[in-house]
Amino acid sequence: MSRSSYNLKQALVVVTQDVLLLAELALAIYLGSRNPDDLSGIFLRTFIPLAALTVFASRLAIRRLTAASPTTVPTEA
């Protein structure tokens, strides 16, 4: 079983990504609820691009911070 470790900055990126994804989800649901007839369309047009951008940016940030610091936080695999 392989264990990966994140340094502290990478762990902060992951926490920030989680918070952003929850905020994007809430925003998409809120915007969709304002027009119930097109809830699905508004949700998909709002959430999917924002979530994809957030995940892409987070992965890029994590890769850039890979060797930044020797301080690590163990993760469960």
A tleap script that builds the chain and sets N, CA, C and O, in Angstrom:
source leaprc.protein.ff14SB
mol = sequence {
  NMET SER ARG SER SER TYR ASN LEU LYS GLN
  ALA LEU VAL VAL VAL THR GLN ASP VAL LEU
  LEU LEU ALA GLU LEU ALA LEU ALA ILE TYR
  LEU GLY SER ARG ASN PRO ASP ASP LEU SER
  GLY ILE PHE LEU ARG THR PHE ILE PRO LEU
  ALA ALA LEU THR VAL PHE ALA SER ARG LEU
  ALA ILE ARG ARG LEU THR ALA ALA SER PRO
  THR THR VAL PRO THR GLU CALA
}
set mol.1.N position { 0.845 -1.168 0.000 }
set mol.1.CA position { 0.000 0.000 0.000 }
set mol.1.C position { 0.894 1.236 0.000 }
set mol.1.O position { 1.781 1.378 0.842 }
set mol.2.N position { 0.653 2.099 -0.930 }
set mol.2.CA position { 1.459 3.310 -1.052 }
set mol.2.C position { 0.827 4.441 -0.264 }
set mol.2.O position { -0.386 4.646 -0.321 }
set mol.3.N position { 1.644 5.170 0.465 }
set mol.3.CA position { 1.162 6.333 1.234 }
set mol.3.C position { 1.755 7.582 0.621 }
set mol.3.O position { 2.959 7.663 0.378 }
set mol.4.N position { 0.906 8.542 0.377 }
set mol.4.CA position { 1.420 9.821 -0.097 }
set mol.4.C position { 1.321 10.821 1.042 }
set mol.4.O position { 0.479 10.689 1.930 }
set mol.5.N position { 2.177 11.805 1.008 }
set mol.5.CA position { 2.169 12.832 2.037 }
set mol.5.C position { 2.094 14.190 1.381 }
set mol.5.O position { 2.695 14.426 0.334 }
set mol.6.N position { 1.354 15.073 2.003 }
set mol.6.CA position { 1.264 16.453 1.546 }
set mol.6.C position { 2.034 17.325 2.515 }
set mol.6.O position { 1.995 17.113 3.727 }
set mol.7.N position { 2.741 18.317 1.967 }
set mol.7.CA position { 3.327 19.279 2.880 }
set mol.7.C position { 2.209 20.211 3.349 }
set mol.7.O position { 1.085 20.134 2.853 }
set mol.8.N position { 2.511 21.073 4.284 }
set mol.8.CA position { 1.481 21.911 4.897 }
set mol.8.C position { 0.786 22.801 3.875 }
set mol.8.O position { -0.435 22.957 3.917 }
set mol.9.N position { 1.545 23.381 2.964 }
set mol.9.CA position { 0.946 24.245 1.947 }
set mol.9.C position { 0.024 23.462 1.026 }
set mol.9.O position { -1.027 23.969 0.635 }
set mol.10.N position { 0.397 22.239 0.675 }
set mol.10.CA position { -0.468 21.410 -0.157 }
set mol.10.C position { -1.755 21.053 0.583 }
set mol.10.O position { -2.832 21.024 -0.013 }
set mol.11.N position { -1.640 20.786 1.862 }
set mol.11.CA position { -2.834 20.474 2.658 }
set mol.11.C position { -3.775 21.678 2.700 }
set mol.11.O position { -4.994 21.515 2.647 }
set mol.12.N position { -3.215 22.880 2.795 }
set mol.12.CA position { -4.042 24.090 2.773 }
set mol.12.C position { -4.725 24.270 1.427 }
set mol.12.O position { -5.862 24.738 1.366 }
set mol.13.N position { -4.043 23.902 0.345 }
set mol.13.CA position { -4.655 23.967 -0.986 }
set mol.13.C position { -5.849 23.015 -1.054 }
set mol.13.O position { -6.891 23.367 -1.608 }
set mol.14.N position { -5.705 21.823 -0.499 }
set mol.14.CA position { -6.799 20.844 -0.516 }
set mol.14.C position { -7.995 21.347 0.298 }
set mol.14.O position { -9.139 21.219 -0.138 }
set mol.15.N position { -7.739 21.910 1.460 }
set mol.15.CA position { -8.823 22.444 2.294 }
set mol.15.C position { -9.513 23.605 1.578 }
set mol.15.O position { -10.740 23.702 1.582 }
set mol.16.N position { -8.723 24.479 0.967 }
set mol.16.CA position { -9.290 25.606 0.218 }
set mol.16.C position { -10.122 25.102 -0.956 }
set mol.16.O position { -11.193 25.644 -1.232 }
set mol.17.N position { -9.645 24.078 -1.644 }
set mol.17.CA position { -10.400 23.504 -2.753 }
set mol.17.C position { -11.748 22.974 -2.265 }
set mol.17.O position { -12.771 23.201 -2.911 }
set mol.18.N position { -11.758 22.285 -1.155 }
set mol.18.CA position { -13.004 21.748 -0.614 }
set mol.18.C position { -13.998 22.867 -0.285 }
set mol.18.O position { -15.182 22.767 -0.604 }
set mol.19.N position { -13.513 23.916 0.347 }
set mol.19.CA position { -14.383 25.045 0.702 }
set mol.19.C position { -14.920 25.716 -0.562 }
set mol.19.O position { -16.103 26.050 -0.635 }
set mol.20.N position { -14.057 25.911 -1.550 }
set mol.20.CA position { -14.499 26.530 -2.803 }
set mol.20.C position { -15.538 25.675 -3.513 }
set mol.20.O position { -16.518 26.208 -4.032 }
set mol.21.N position { -15.345 24.367 -3.546 }
set mol.21.CA position { -16.317 23.491 -4.197 }
set mol.21.C position { -17.677 23.547 -3.496 }
set mol.21.O position { -18.718 23.541 -4.154 }
set mol.22.N position { -17.668 23.602 -2.171 }
set mol.22.CA position { -18.938 23.730 -1.449 }
set mol.22.C position { -19.611 25.070 -1.735 }
set mol.22.O position { -20.830 25.130 -1.900 }
set mol.23.N position { -18.822 26.150 -1.795 }
set mol.23.CA position { -19.379 27.462 -2.106 }
set mol.23.C position { -19.924 27.499 -3.531 }
set mol.23.O position { -20.978 28.086 -3.775 }
set mol.24.N position { -19.222 26.881 -4.467 }
set mol.24.CA position { -19.695 26.831 -5.854 }
set mol.24.C position { -20.989 26.030 -5.957 }
set mol.24.O position { -21.896 26.402 -6.701 }
set mol.25.N position { -21.073 24.947 -5.221 }
set mol.25.CA position { -22.291 24.143 -5.204 }
set mol.25.C position { -23.465 24.947 -4.657 }
set mol.25.O position { -24.557 24.932 -5.226 }
set mol.26.N position { -23.233 25.647 -3.554 }
set mol.26.CA position { -24.297 26.472 -2.966 }
set mol.26.C position { -24.722 27.579 -3.920 }
set mol.26.O position { -25.915 27.857 -4.046 }
set mol.27.N position { -23.770 28.213 -4.590 }
set mol.27.CA position { -24.090 29.265 -5.557 }
set mol.27.C position { -24.903 28.717 -6.720 }
set mol.27.O position { -25.884 29.332 -7.137 }
set mol.28.N position { -24.507 27.578 -7.240 }
set mol.28.CA position { -25.226 26.987 -8.371 }
set mol.28.C position { -26.660 26.619 -7.976 }
set mol.28.O position { -27.590 26.831 -8.755 }
set mol.29.N position { -26.840 26.080 -6.794 }
set mol.29.CA position { -28.184 25.727 -6.330 }
set mol.29.C position { -29.013 26.992 -6.106 }
set mol.29.O position { -30.190 27.038 -6.464 }
set mol.30.N position { -28.404 28.008 -5.519 }
set mol.30.CA position { -29.110 29.276 -5.298 }
set mol.30.C position { -29.549 29.896 -6.621 }
set mol.30.O position { -30.705 30.293 -6.766 }
set mol.31.N position { -28.639 29.982 -7.582 }
set mol.31.CA position { -28.993 30.576 -8.872 }
set mol.31.C position { -30.066 29.750 -9.582 }
set mol.31.O position { -30.950 30.299 -10.239 }
set mol.32.N position { -29.980 28.437 -9.442 }
set mol.32.CA position { -30.994 27.577 -10.051 }
set mol.32.C position { -32.345 27.713 -9.380 }
set mol.32.O position { -33.377 27.600 -10.041 }
set mol.33.N position { -32.358 27.952 -8.088 }
set mol.33.CA position { -33.634 28.055 -7.369 }
set mol.33.C position { -34.388 29.340 -7.716 }
set mol.33.O position { -35.599 29.427 -7.513 }
set mol.34.N position { -33.679 30.324 -8.233 }
set mol.34.CA position { -34.334 31.574 -8.617 }
set mol.34.C position { -35.180 31.391 -9.873 }
set mol.34.O position { -36.084 32.187 -10.129 }
set mol.35.N position { -34.900 30.354 -10.659 }
set mol.35.CA position { -35.679 30.048 -11.856 }
set mol.35.C position { -35.905 28.537 -11.894 }
set mol.35.O position { -35.177 27.818 -12.579 }
set mol.36.N position { -36.914 28.052 -11.160 }
set mol.36.CA position { -37.122 26.606 -11.021 }
set mol.36.C position { -37.380 25.873 -12.341 }
set mol.36.O position { -37.114 24.675 -12.435 }
set mol.37.N position { -37.889 26.562 -13.351 }
set mol.37.CA position { -38.170 25.901 -14.619 }
set mol.37.C position { -36.891 25.469 -15.331 }
set mol.37.O position { -36.904 24.513 -16.106 }
set mol.38.N position { -35.801 26.160 -15.076 }
set mol.38.CA position { -34.527 25.847 -15.738 }
set mol.38.C position { -33.448 25.524 -14.706 }
set mol.38.O position { -32.273 25.828 -14.913 }
set mol.39.N position { -33.848 24.911 -13.602 }
set mol.39.CA position { -32.921 24.612 -12.514 }
set mol.39.C position { -31.735 23.775 -12.987 }
set mol.39.O position { -30.585 24.106 -12.697 }
set mol.40.N position { -32.011 22.702 -13.708 }
set mol.40.CA position { -30.931 21.807 -14.148 }
set mol.40.C position { -29.960 22.503 -15.080 }
set mol.40.O position { -28.746 22.358 -14.937 }
set mol.41.N position { -30.476 23.247 -16.018 }
set mol.41.CA position { -29.612 23.939 -16.972 }
set mol.41.C position { -28.727 24.977 -16.309 }
set mol.41.O position { -27.528 25.050 -16.576 }
set mol.42.N position { -29.329 25.781 -15.441 }
set mol.42.CA position { -28.554 26.803 -14.730 }
set mol.42.C position { -27.513 26.150 -13.834 }
set mol.42.O position { -26.367 26.597 -13.778 }
set mol.43.N position { -27.909 25.095 -13.136 }
set mol.43.CA position { -26.975 24.395 -12.256 }
set mol.43.C position { -25.781 23.873 -13.047 }
set mol.43.O position { -24.634 24.083 -12.652 }
set mol.44.N position { -26.045 23.195 -14.160 }
set mol.44.CA position { -24.956 22.620 -14.941 }
set mol.44.C position { -24.078 23.681 -15.589 }
set mol.44.O position { -22.858 23.525 -15.650 }
set mol.45.N position { -24.687 24.759 -16.073 }
set mol.45.CA position { -23.897 25.834 -16.699 }
set mol.45.C position { -23.066 26.590 -15.675 }
set mol.45.O position { -22.048 27.188 -16.024 }
set mol.46.N position { -23.486 26.570 -14.421 }
set mol.46.CA position { -22.760 27.294 -13.386 }
set mol.46.C position { -21.736 26.404 -12.683 }
set mol.46.O position { -20.561 26.761 -12.593 }
set mol.47.N position { -22.173 25.257 -12.190 }
set mol.47.CA position { -21.325 24.434 -11.334 }
set mol.47.C position { -20.197 23.731 -12.085 }
set mol.47.O position { -19.052 23.749 -11.634 }
set mol.48.N position { -20.500 23.121 -13.208 }
set mol.48.CA position { -19.497 22.313 -13.921 }
set mol.48.C position { -18.266 23.137 -14.310 }
set mol.48.O position { -17.149 22.707 -14.022 }
set mol.49.N position { -18.417 24.304 -14.954 }
set mol.49.CA position { -17.205 25.071 -15.288 }
set mol.49.C position { -16.435 25.560 -14.054 }
set mol.49.O position { -15.205 25.519 -14.031 }
set mol.50.N position { -17.159 26.019 -13.036 }
set mol.50.CA position { -16.480 26.490 -11.825 }
set mol.50.C position { -15.743 25.355 -11.122 }
set mol.50.O position { -14.603 25.524 -10.688 }
set mol.51.N position { -16.389 24.208 -11.010 }
set mol.51.CA position { -15.765 23.065 -10.341 }
set mol.51.C position { -14.561 22.569 -11.132 }
set mol.51.O position { -13.530 22.243 -10.544 }
set mol.52.N position { -14.676 22.508 -12.449 }
set mol.52.CA position { -13.551 22.062 -13.270 }
set mol.52.C position { -12.358 23.012 -13.124 }
set mol.52.O position { -11.216 22.567 -13.009 }
set mol.53.N position { -12.624 24.304 -13.128 }
set mol.53.CA position { -11.556 25.286 -12.967 }
set mol.53.C position { -10.902 25.171 -11.586 }
set mol.53.O position { -9.680 25.263 -11.463 }
set mol.54.N position { -11.711 24.974 -10.564 }
set mol.54.CA position { -11.187 24.837 -9.204 }
set mol.54.C position { -10.309 23.599 -9.064 }
set mol.54.O position { -9.223 23.668 -8.489 }
set mol.55.N position { -10.772 22.476 -9.582 }
set mol.55.CA position { -10.000 21.228 -9.481 }
set mol.55.C position { -8.710 21.341 -10.283 }
set mol.55.O position { -7.653 20.917 -9.816 }
set mol.56.N position { -8.784 21.911 -11.490 }
set mol.56.CA position { -7.590 22.082 -12.317 }
set mol.56.C position { -6.563 22.977 -11.620 }
set mol.56.O position { -5.380 22.640 -11.562 }
set mol.57.N position { -7.013 24.109 -11.096 }
set mol.57.CA position { -6.105 25.037 -10.423 }
set mol.57.C position { -5.507 24.406 -9.162 }
set mol.57.O position { -4.331 24.613 -8.863 }
set mol.58.N position { -6.303 23.649 -8.434 }
set mol.58.CA position { -5.809 22.995 -7.220 }
set mol.58.C position { -4.755 21.947 -7.543 }
set mol.58.O position { -3.729 21.864 -6.868 }
set mol.59.N position { -5.007 21.152 -8.569 }
set mol.59.CA position { -4.021 20.134 -8.954 }
set mol.59.C position { -2.720 20.778 -9.401 }
set mol.59.O position { -1.637 20.284 -9.088 }
set mol.60.N position { -2.827 21.883 -10.134 }
set mol.60.CA position { -1.646 22.603 -10.579 }
set mol.60.C position { -0.871 23.150 -9.373 }
set mol.60.O position { 0.355 23.049 -9.319 }
set mol.61.N position { -1.592 23.725 -8.414 }
set mol.61.CA position { -0.941 24.274 -7.218 }
set mol.61.C position { -0.274 23.167 -6.399 }
set mol.61.O position { 0.834 23.354 -5.896 }
set mol.62.N position { -0.928 22.034 -6.264 }
set mol.62.CA position { -0.356 20.922 -5.495 }
set mol.62.C position { 0.915 20.416 -6.161 }
set mol.62.O position { 1.897 20.120 -5.481 }
set mol.63.N position { 0.902 20.316 -7.478 }
set mol.63.CA position { 2.100 19.863 -8.189 }
set mol.63.C position { 3.254 20.846 -8.024 }
set mol.63.O position { 4.405 20.436 -7.869 }
set mol.64.N position { 2.949 22.137 -8.058 }
set mol.64.CA position { 4.001 23.145 -7.908 }
set mol.64.C position { 4.584 23.148 -6.498 }
set mol.64.O position { 5.746 23.504 -6.300 }
set mol.65.N position { 3.783 22.756 -5.532 }
set mol.65.CA position { 4.233 22.758 -4.140 }
set mol.65.C position { 4.795 21.412 -3.698 }
set mol.65.O position { 5.059 21.221 -2.511 }
set mol.66.N position { 4.985 20.476 -4.625 }
set mol.66.CA position { 5.404 19.120 -4.280 }
set mol.66.C position { 6.689 19.090 -3.467 }
set mol.66.O position { 6.762 18.411 -2.443 }
set mol.67.N position { 7.687 19.811 -3.910 }
set mol.67.CA position { 8.969 19.759 -3.216 }
set mol.67.C position { 9.264 21.047 -2.454 }
set mol.67.O position { 10.425 21.351 -2.178 }
set mol.68.N position { 8.235 21.796 -2.115 }
set mol.68.CA position { 8.446 23.096 -1.502 }
set mol.68.C position { 8.921 23.022 -0.059 }
set mol.68.O position { 9.758 23.821 0.362 }
set mol.69.N position { 8.391 22.064 0.702 }
set mol.69.CA position { 8.685 22.044 2.122 }
set mol.69.C position { 8.848 20.614 2.627 }
set mol.69.O position { 8.112 19.727 2.195 }
set mol.70.N position { 9.801 20.369 3.535 }
set mol.70.CA position { 9.972 19.029 4.084 }
set mol.70.C position { 8.920 18.673 5.131 }
set mol.70.O position { 8.781 17.500 5.479 }
set mol.71.N position { 8.175 19.656 5.644 }
set mol.71.CA position { 7.141 19.379 6.635 }
set mol.71.C position { 5.990 18.671 5.948 }
set mol.71.O position { 5.433 19.197 4.984 }
set mol.72.N position { 5.618 17.483 6.424 }
set mol.72.CA position { 4.572 16.712 5.754 }
set mol.72.C position { 3.444 16.387 6.708 }
set mol.72.O position { 3.631 16.281 7.920 }
set mol.73.N position { 2.275 16.232 6.129 }
set mol.73.CA position { 1.089 15.804 6.846 }
set mol.73.C position { 0.681 14.478 6.220 }
set mol.73.O position { 0.309 14.463 5.046 }
set mol.74.N position { 0.733 13.350 6.955 }
set mol.74.CA position { 0.398 12.056 6.356 }
set mol.74.C position { -1.079 11.987 5.972 }
set mol.74.O position { -1.944 12.550 6.644 }
set mol.75.N position { -1.340 11.283 4.876 }
set mol.75.CA position { -2.720 11.094 4.423 }
set mol.75.C position { -3.038 9.612 4.421 }
set mol.75.O position { -2.147 8.771 4.301 }
set mol.76.N position { -4.292 9.311 4.552 }
set mol.76.CA position { -4.738 7.920 4.514 }
set mol.76.C position { -4.893 7.499 3.062 }
set mol.76.O position { -5.439 8.251 2.254 }
set mol.77.N position { -4.426 6.319 2.724 }
set mol.77.CA position { -4.539 5.835 1.347 }
set mol.77.C position { -5.671 4.854 1.227 }
set mol.77.O position { -5.924 4.334 0.140 }
savepdb mol mol.pdb
quit
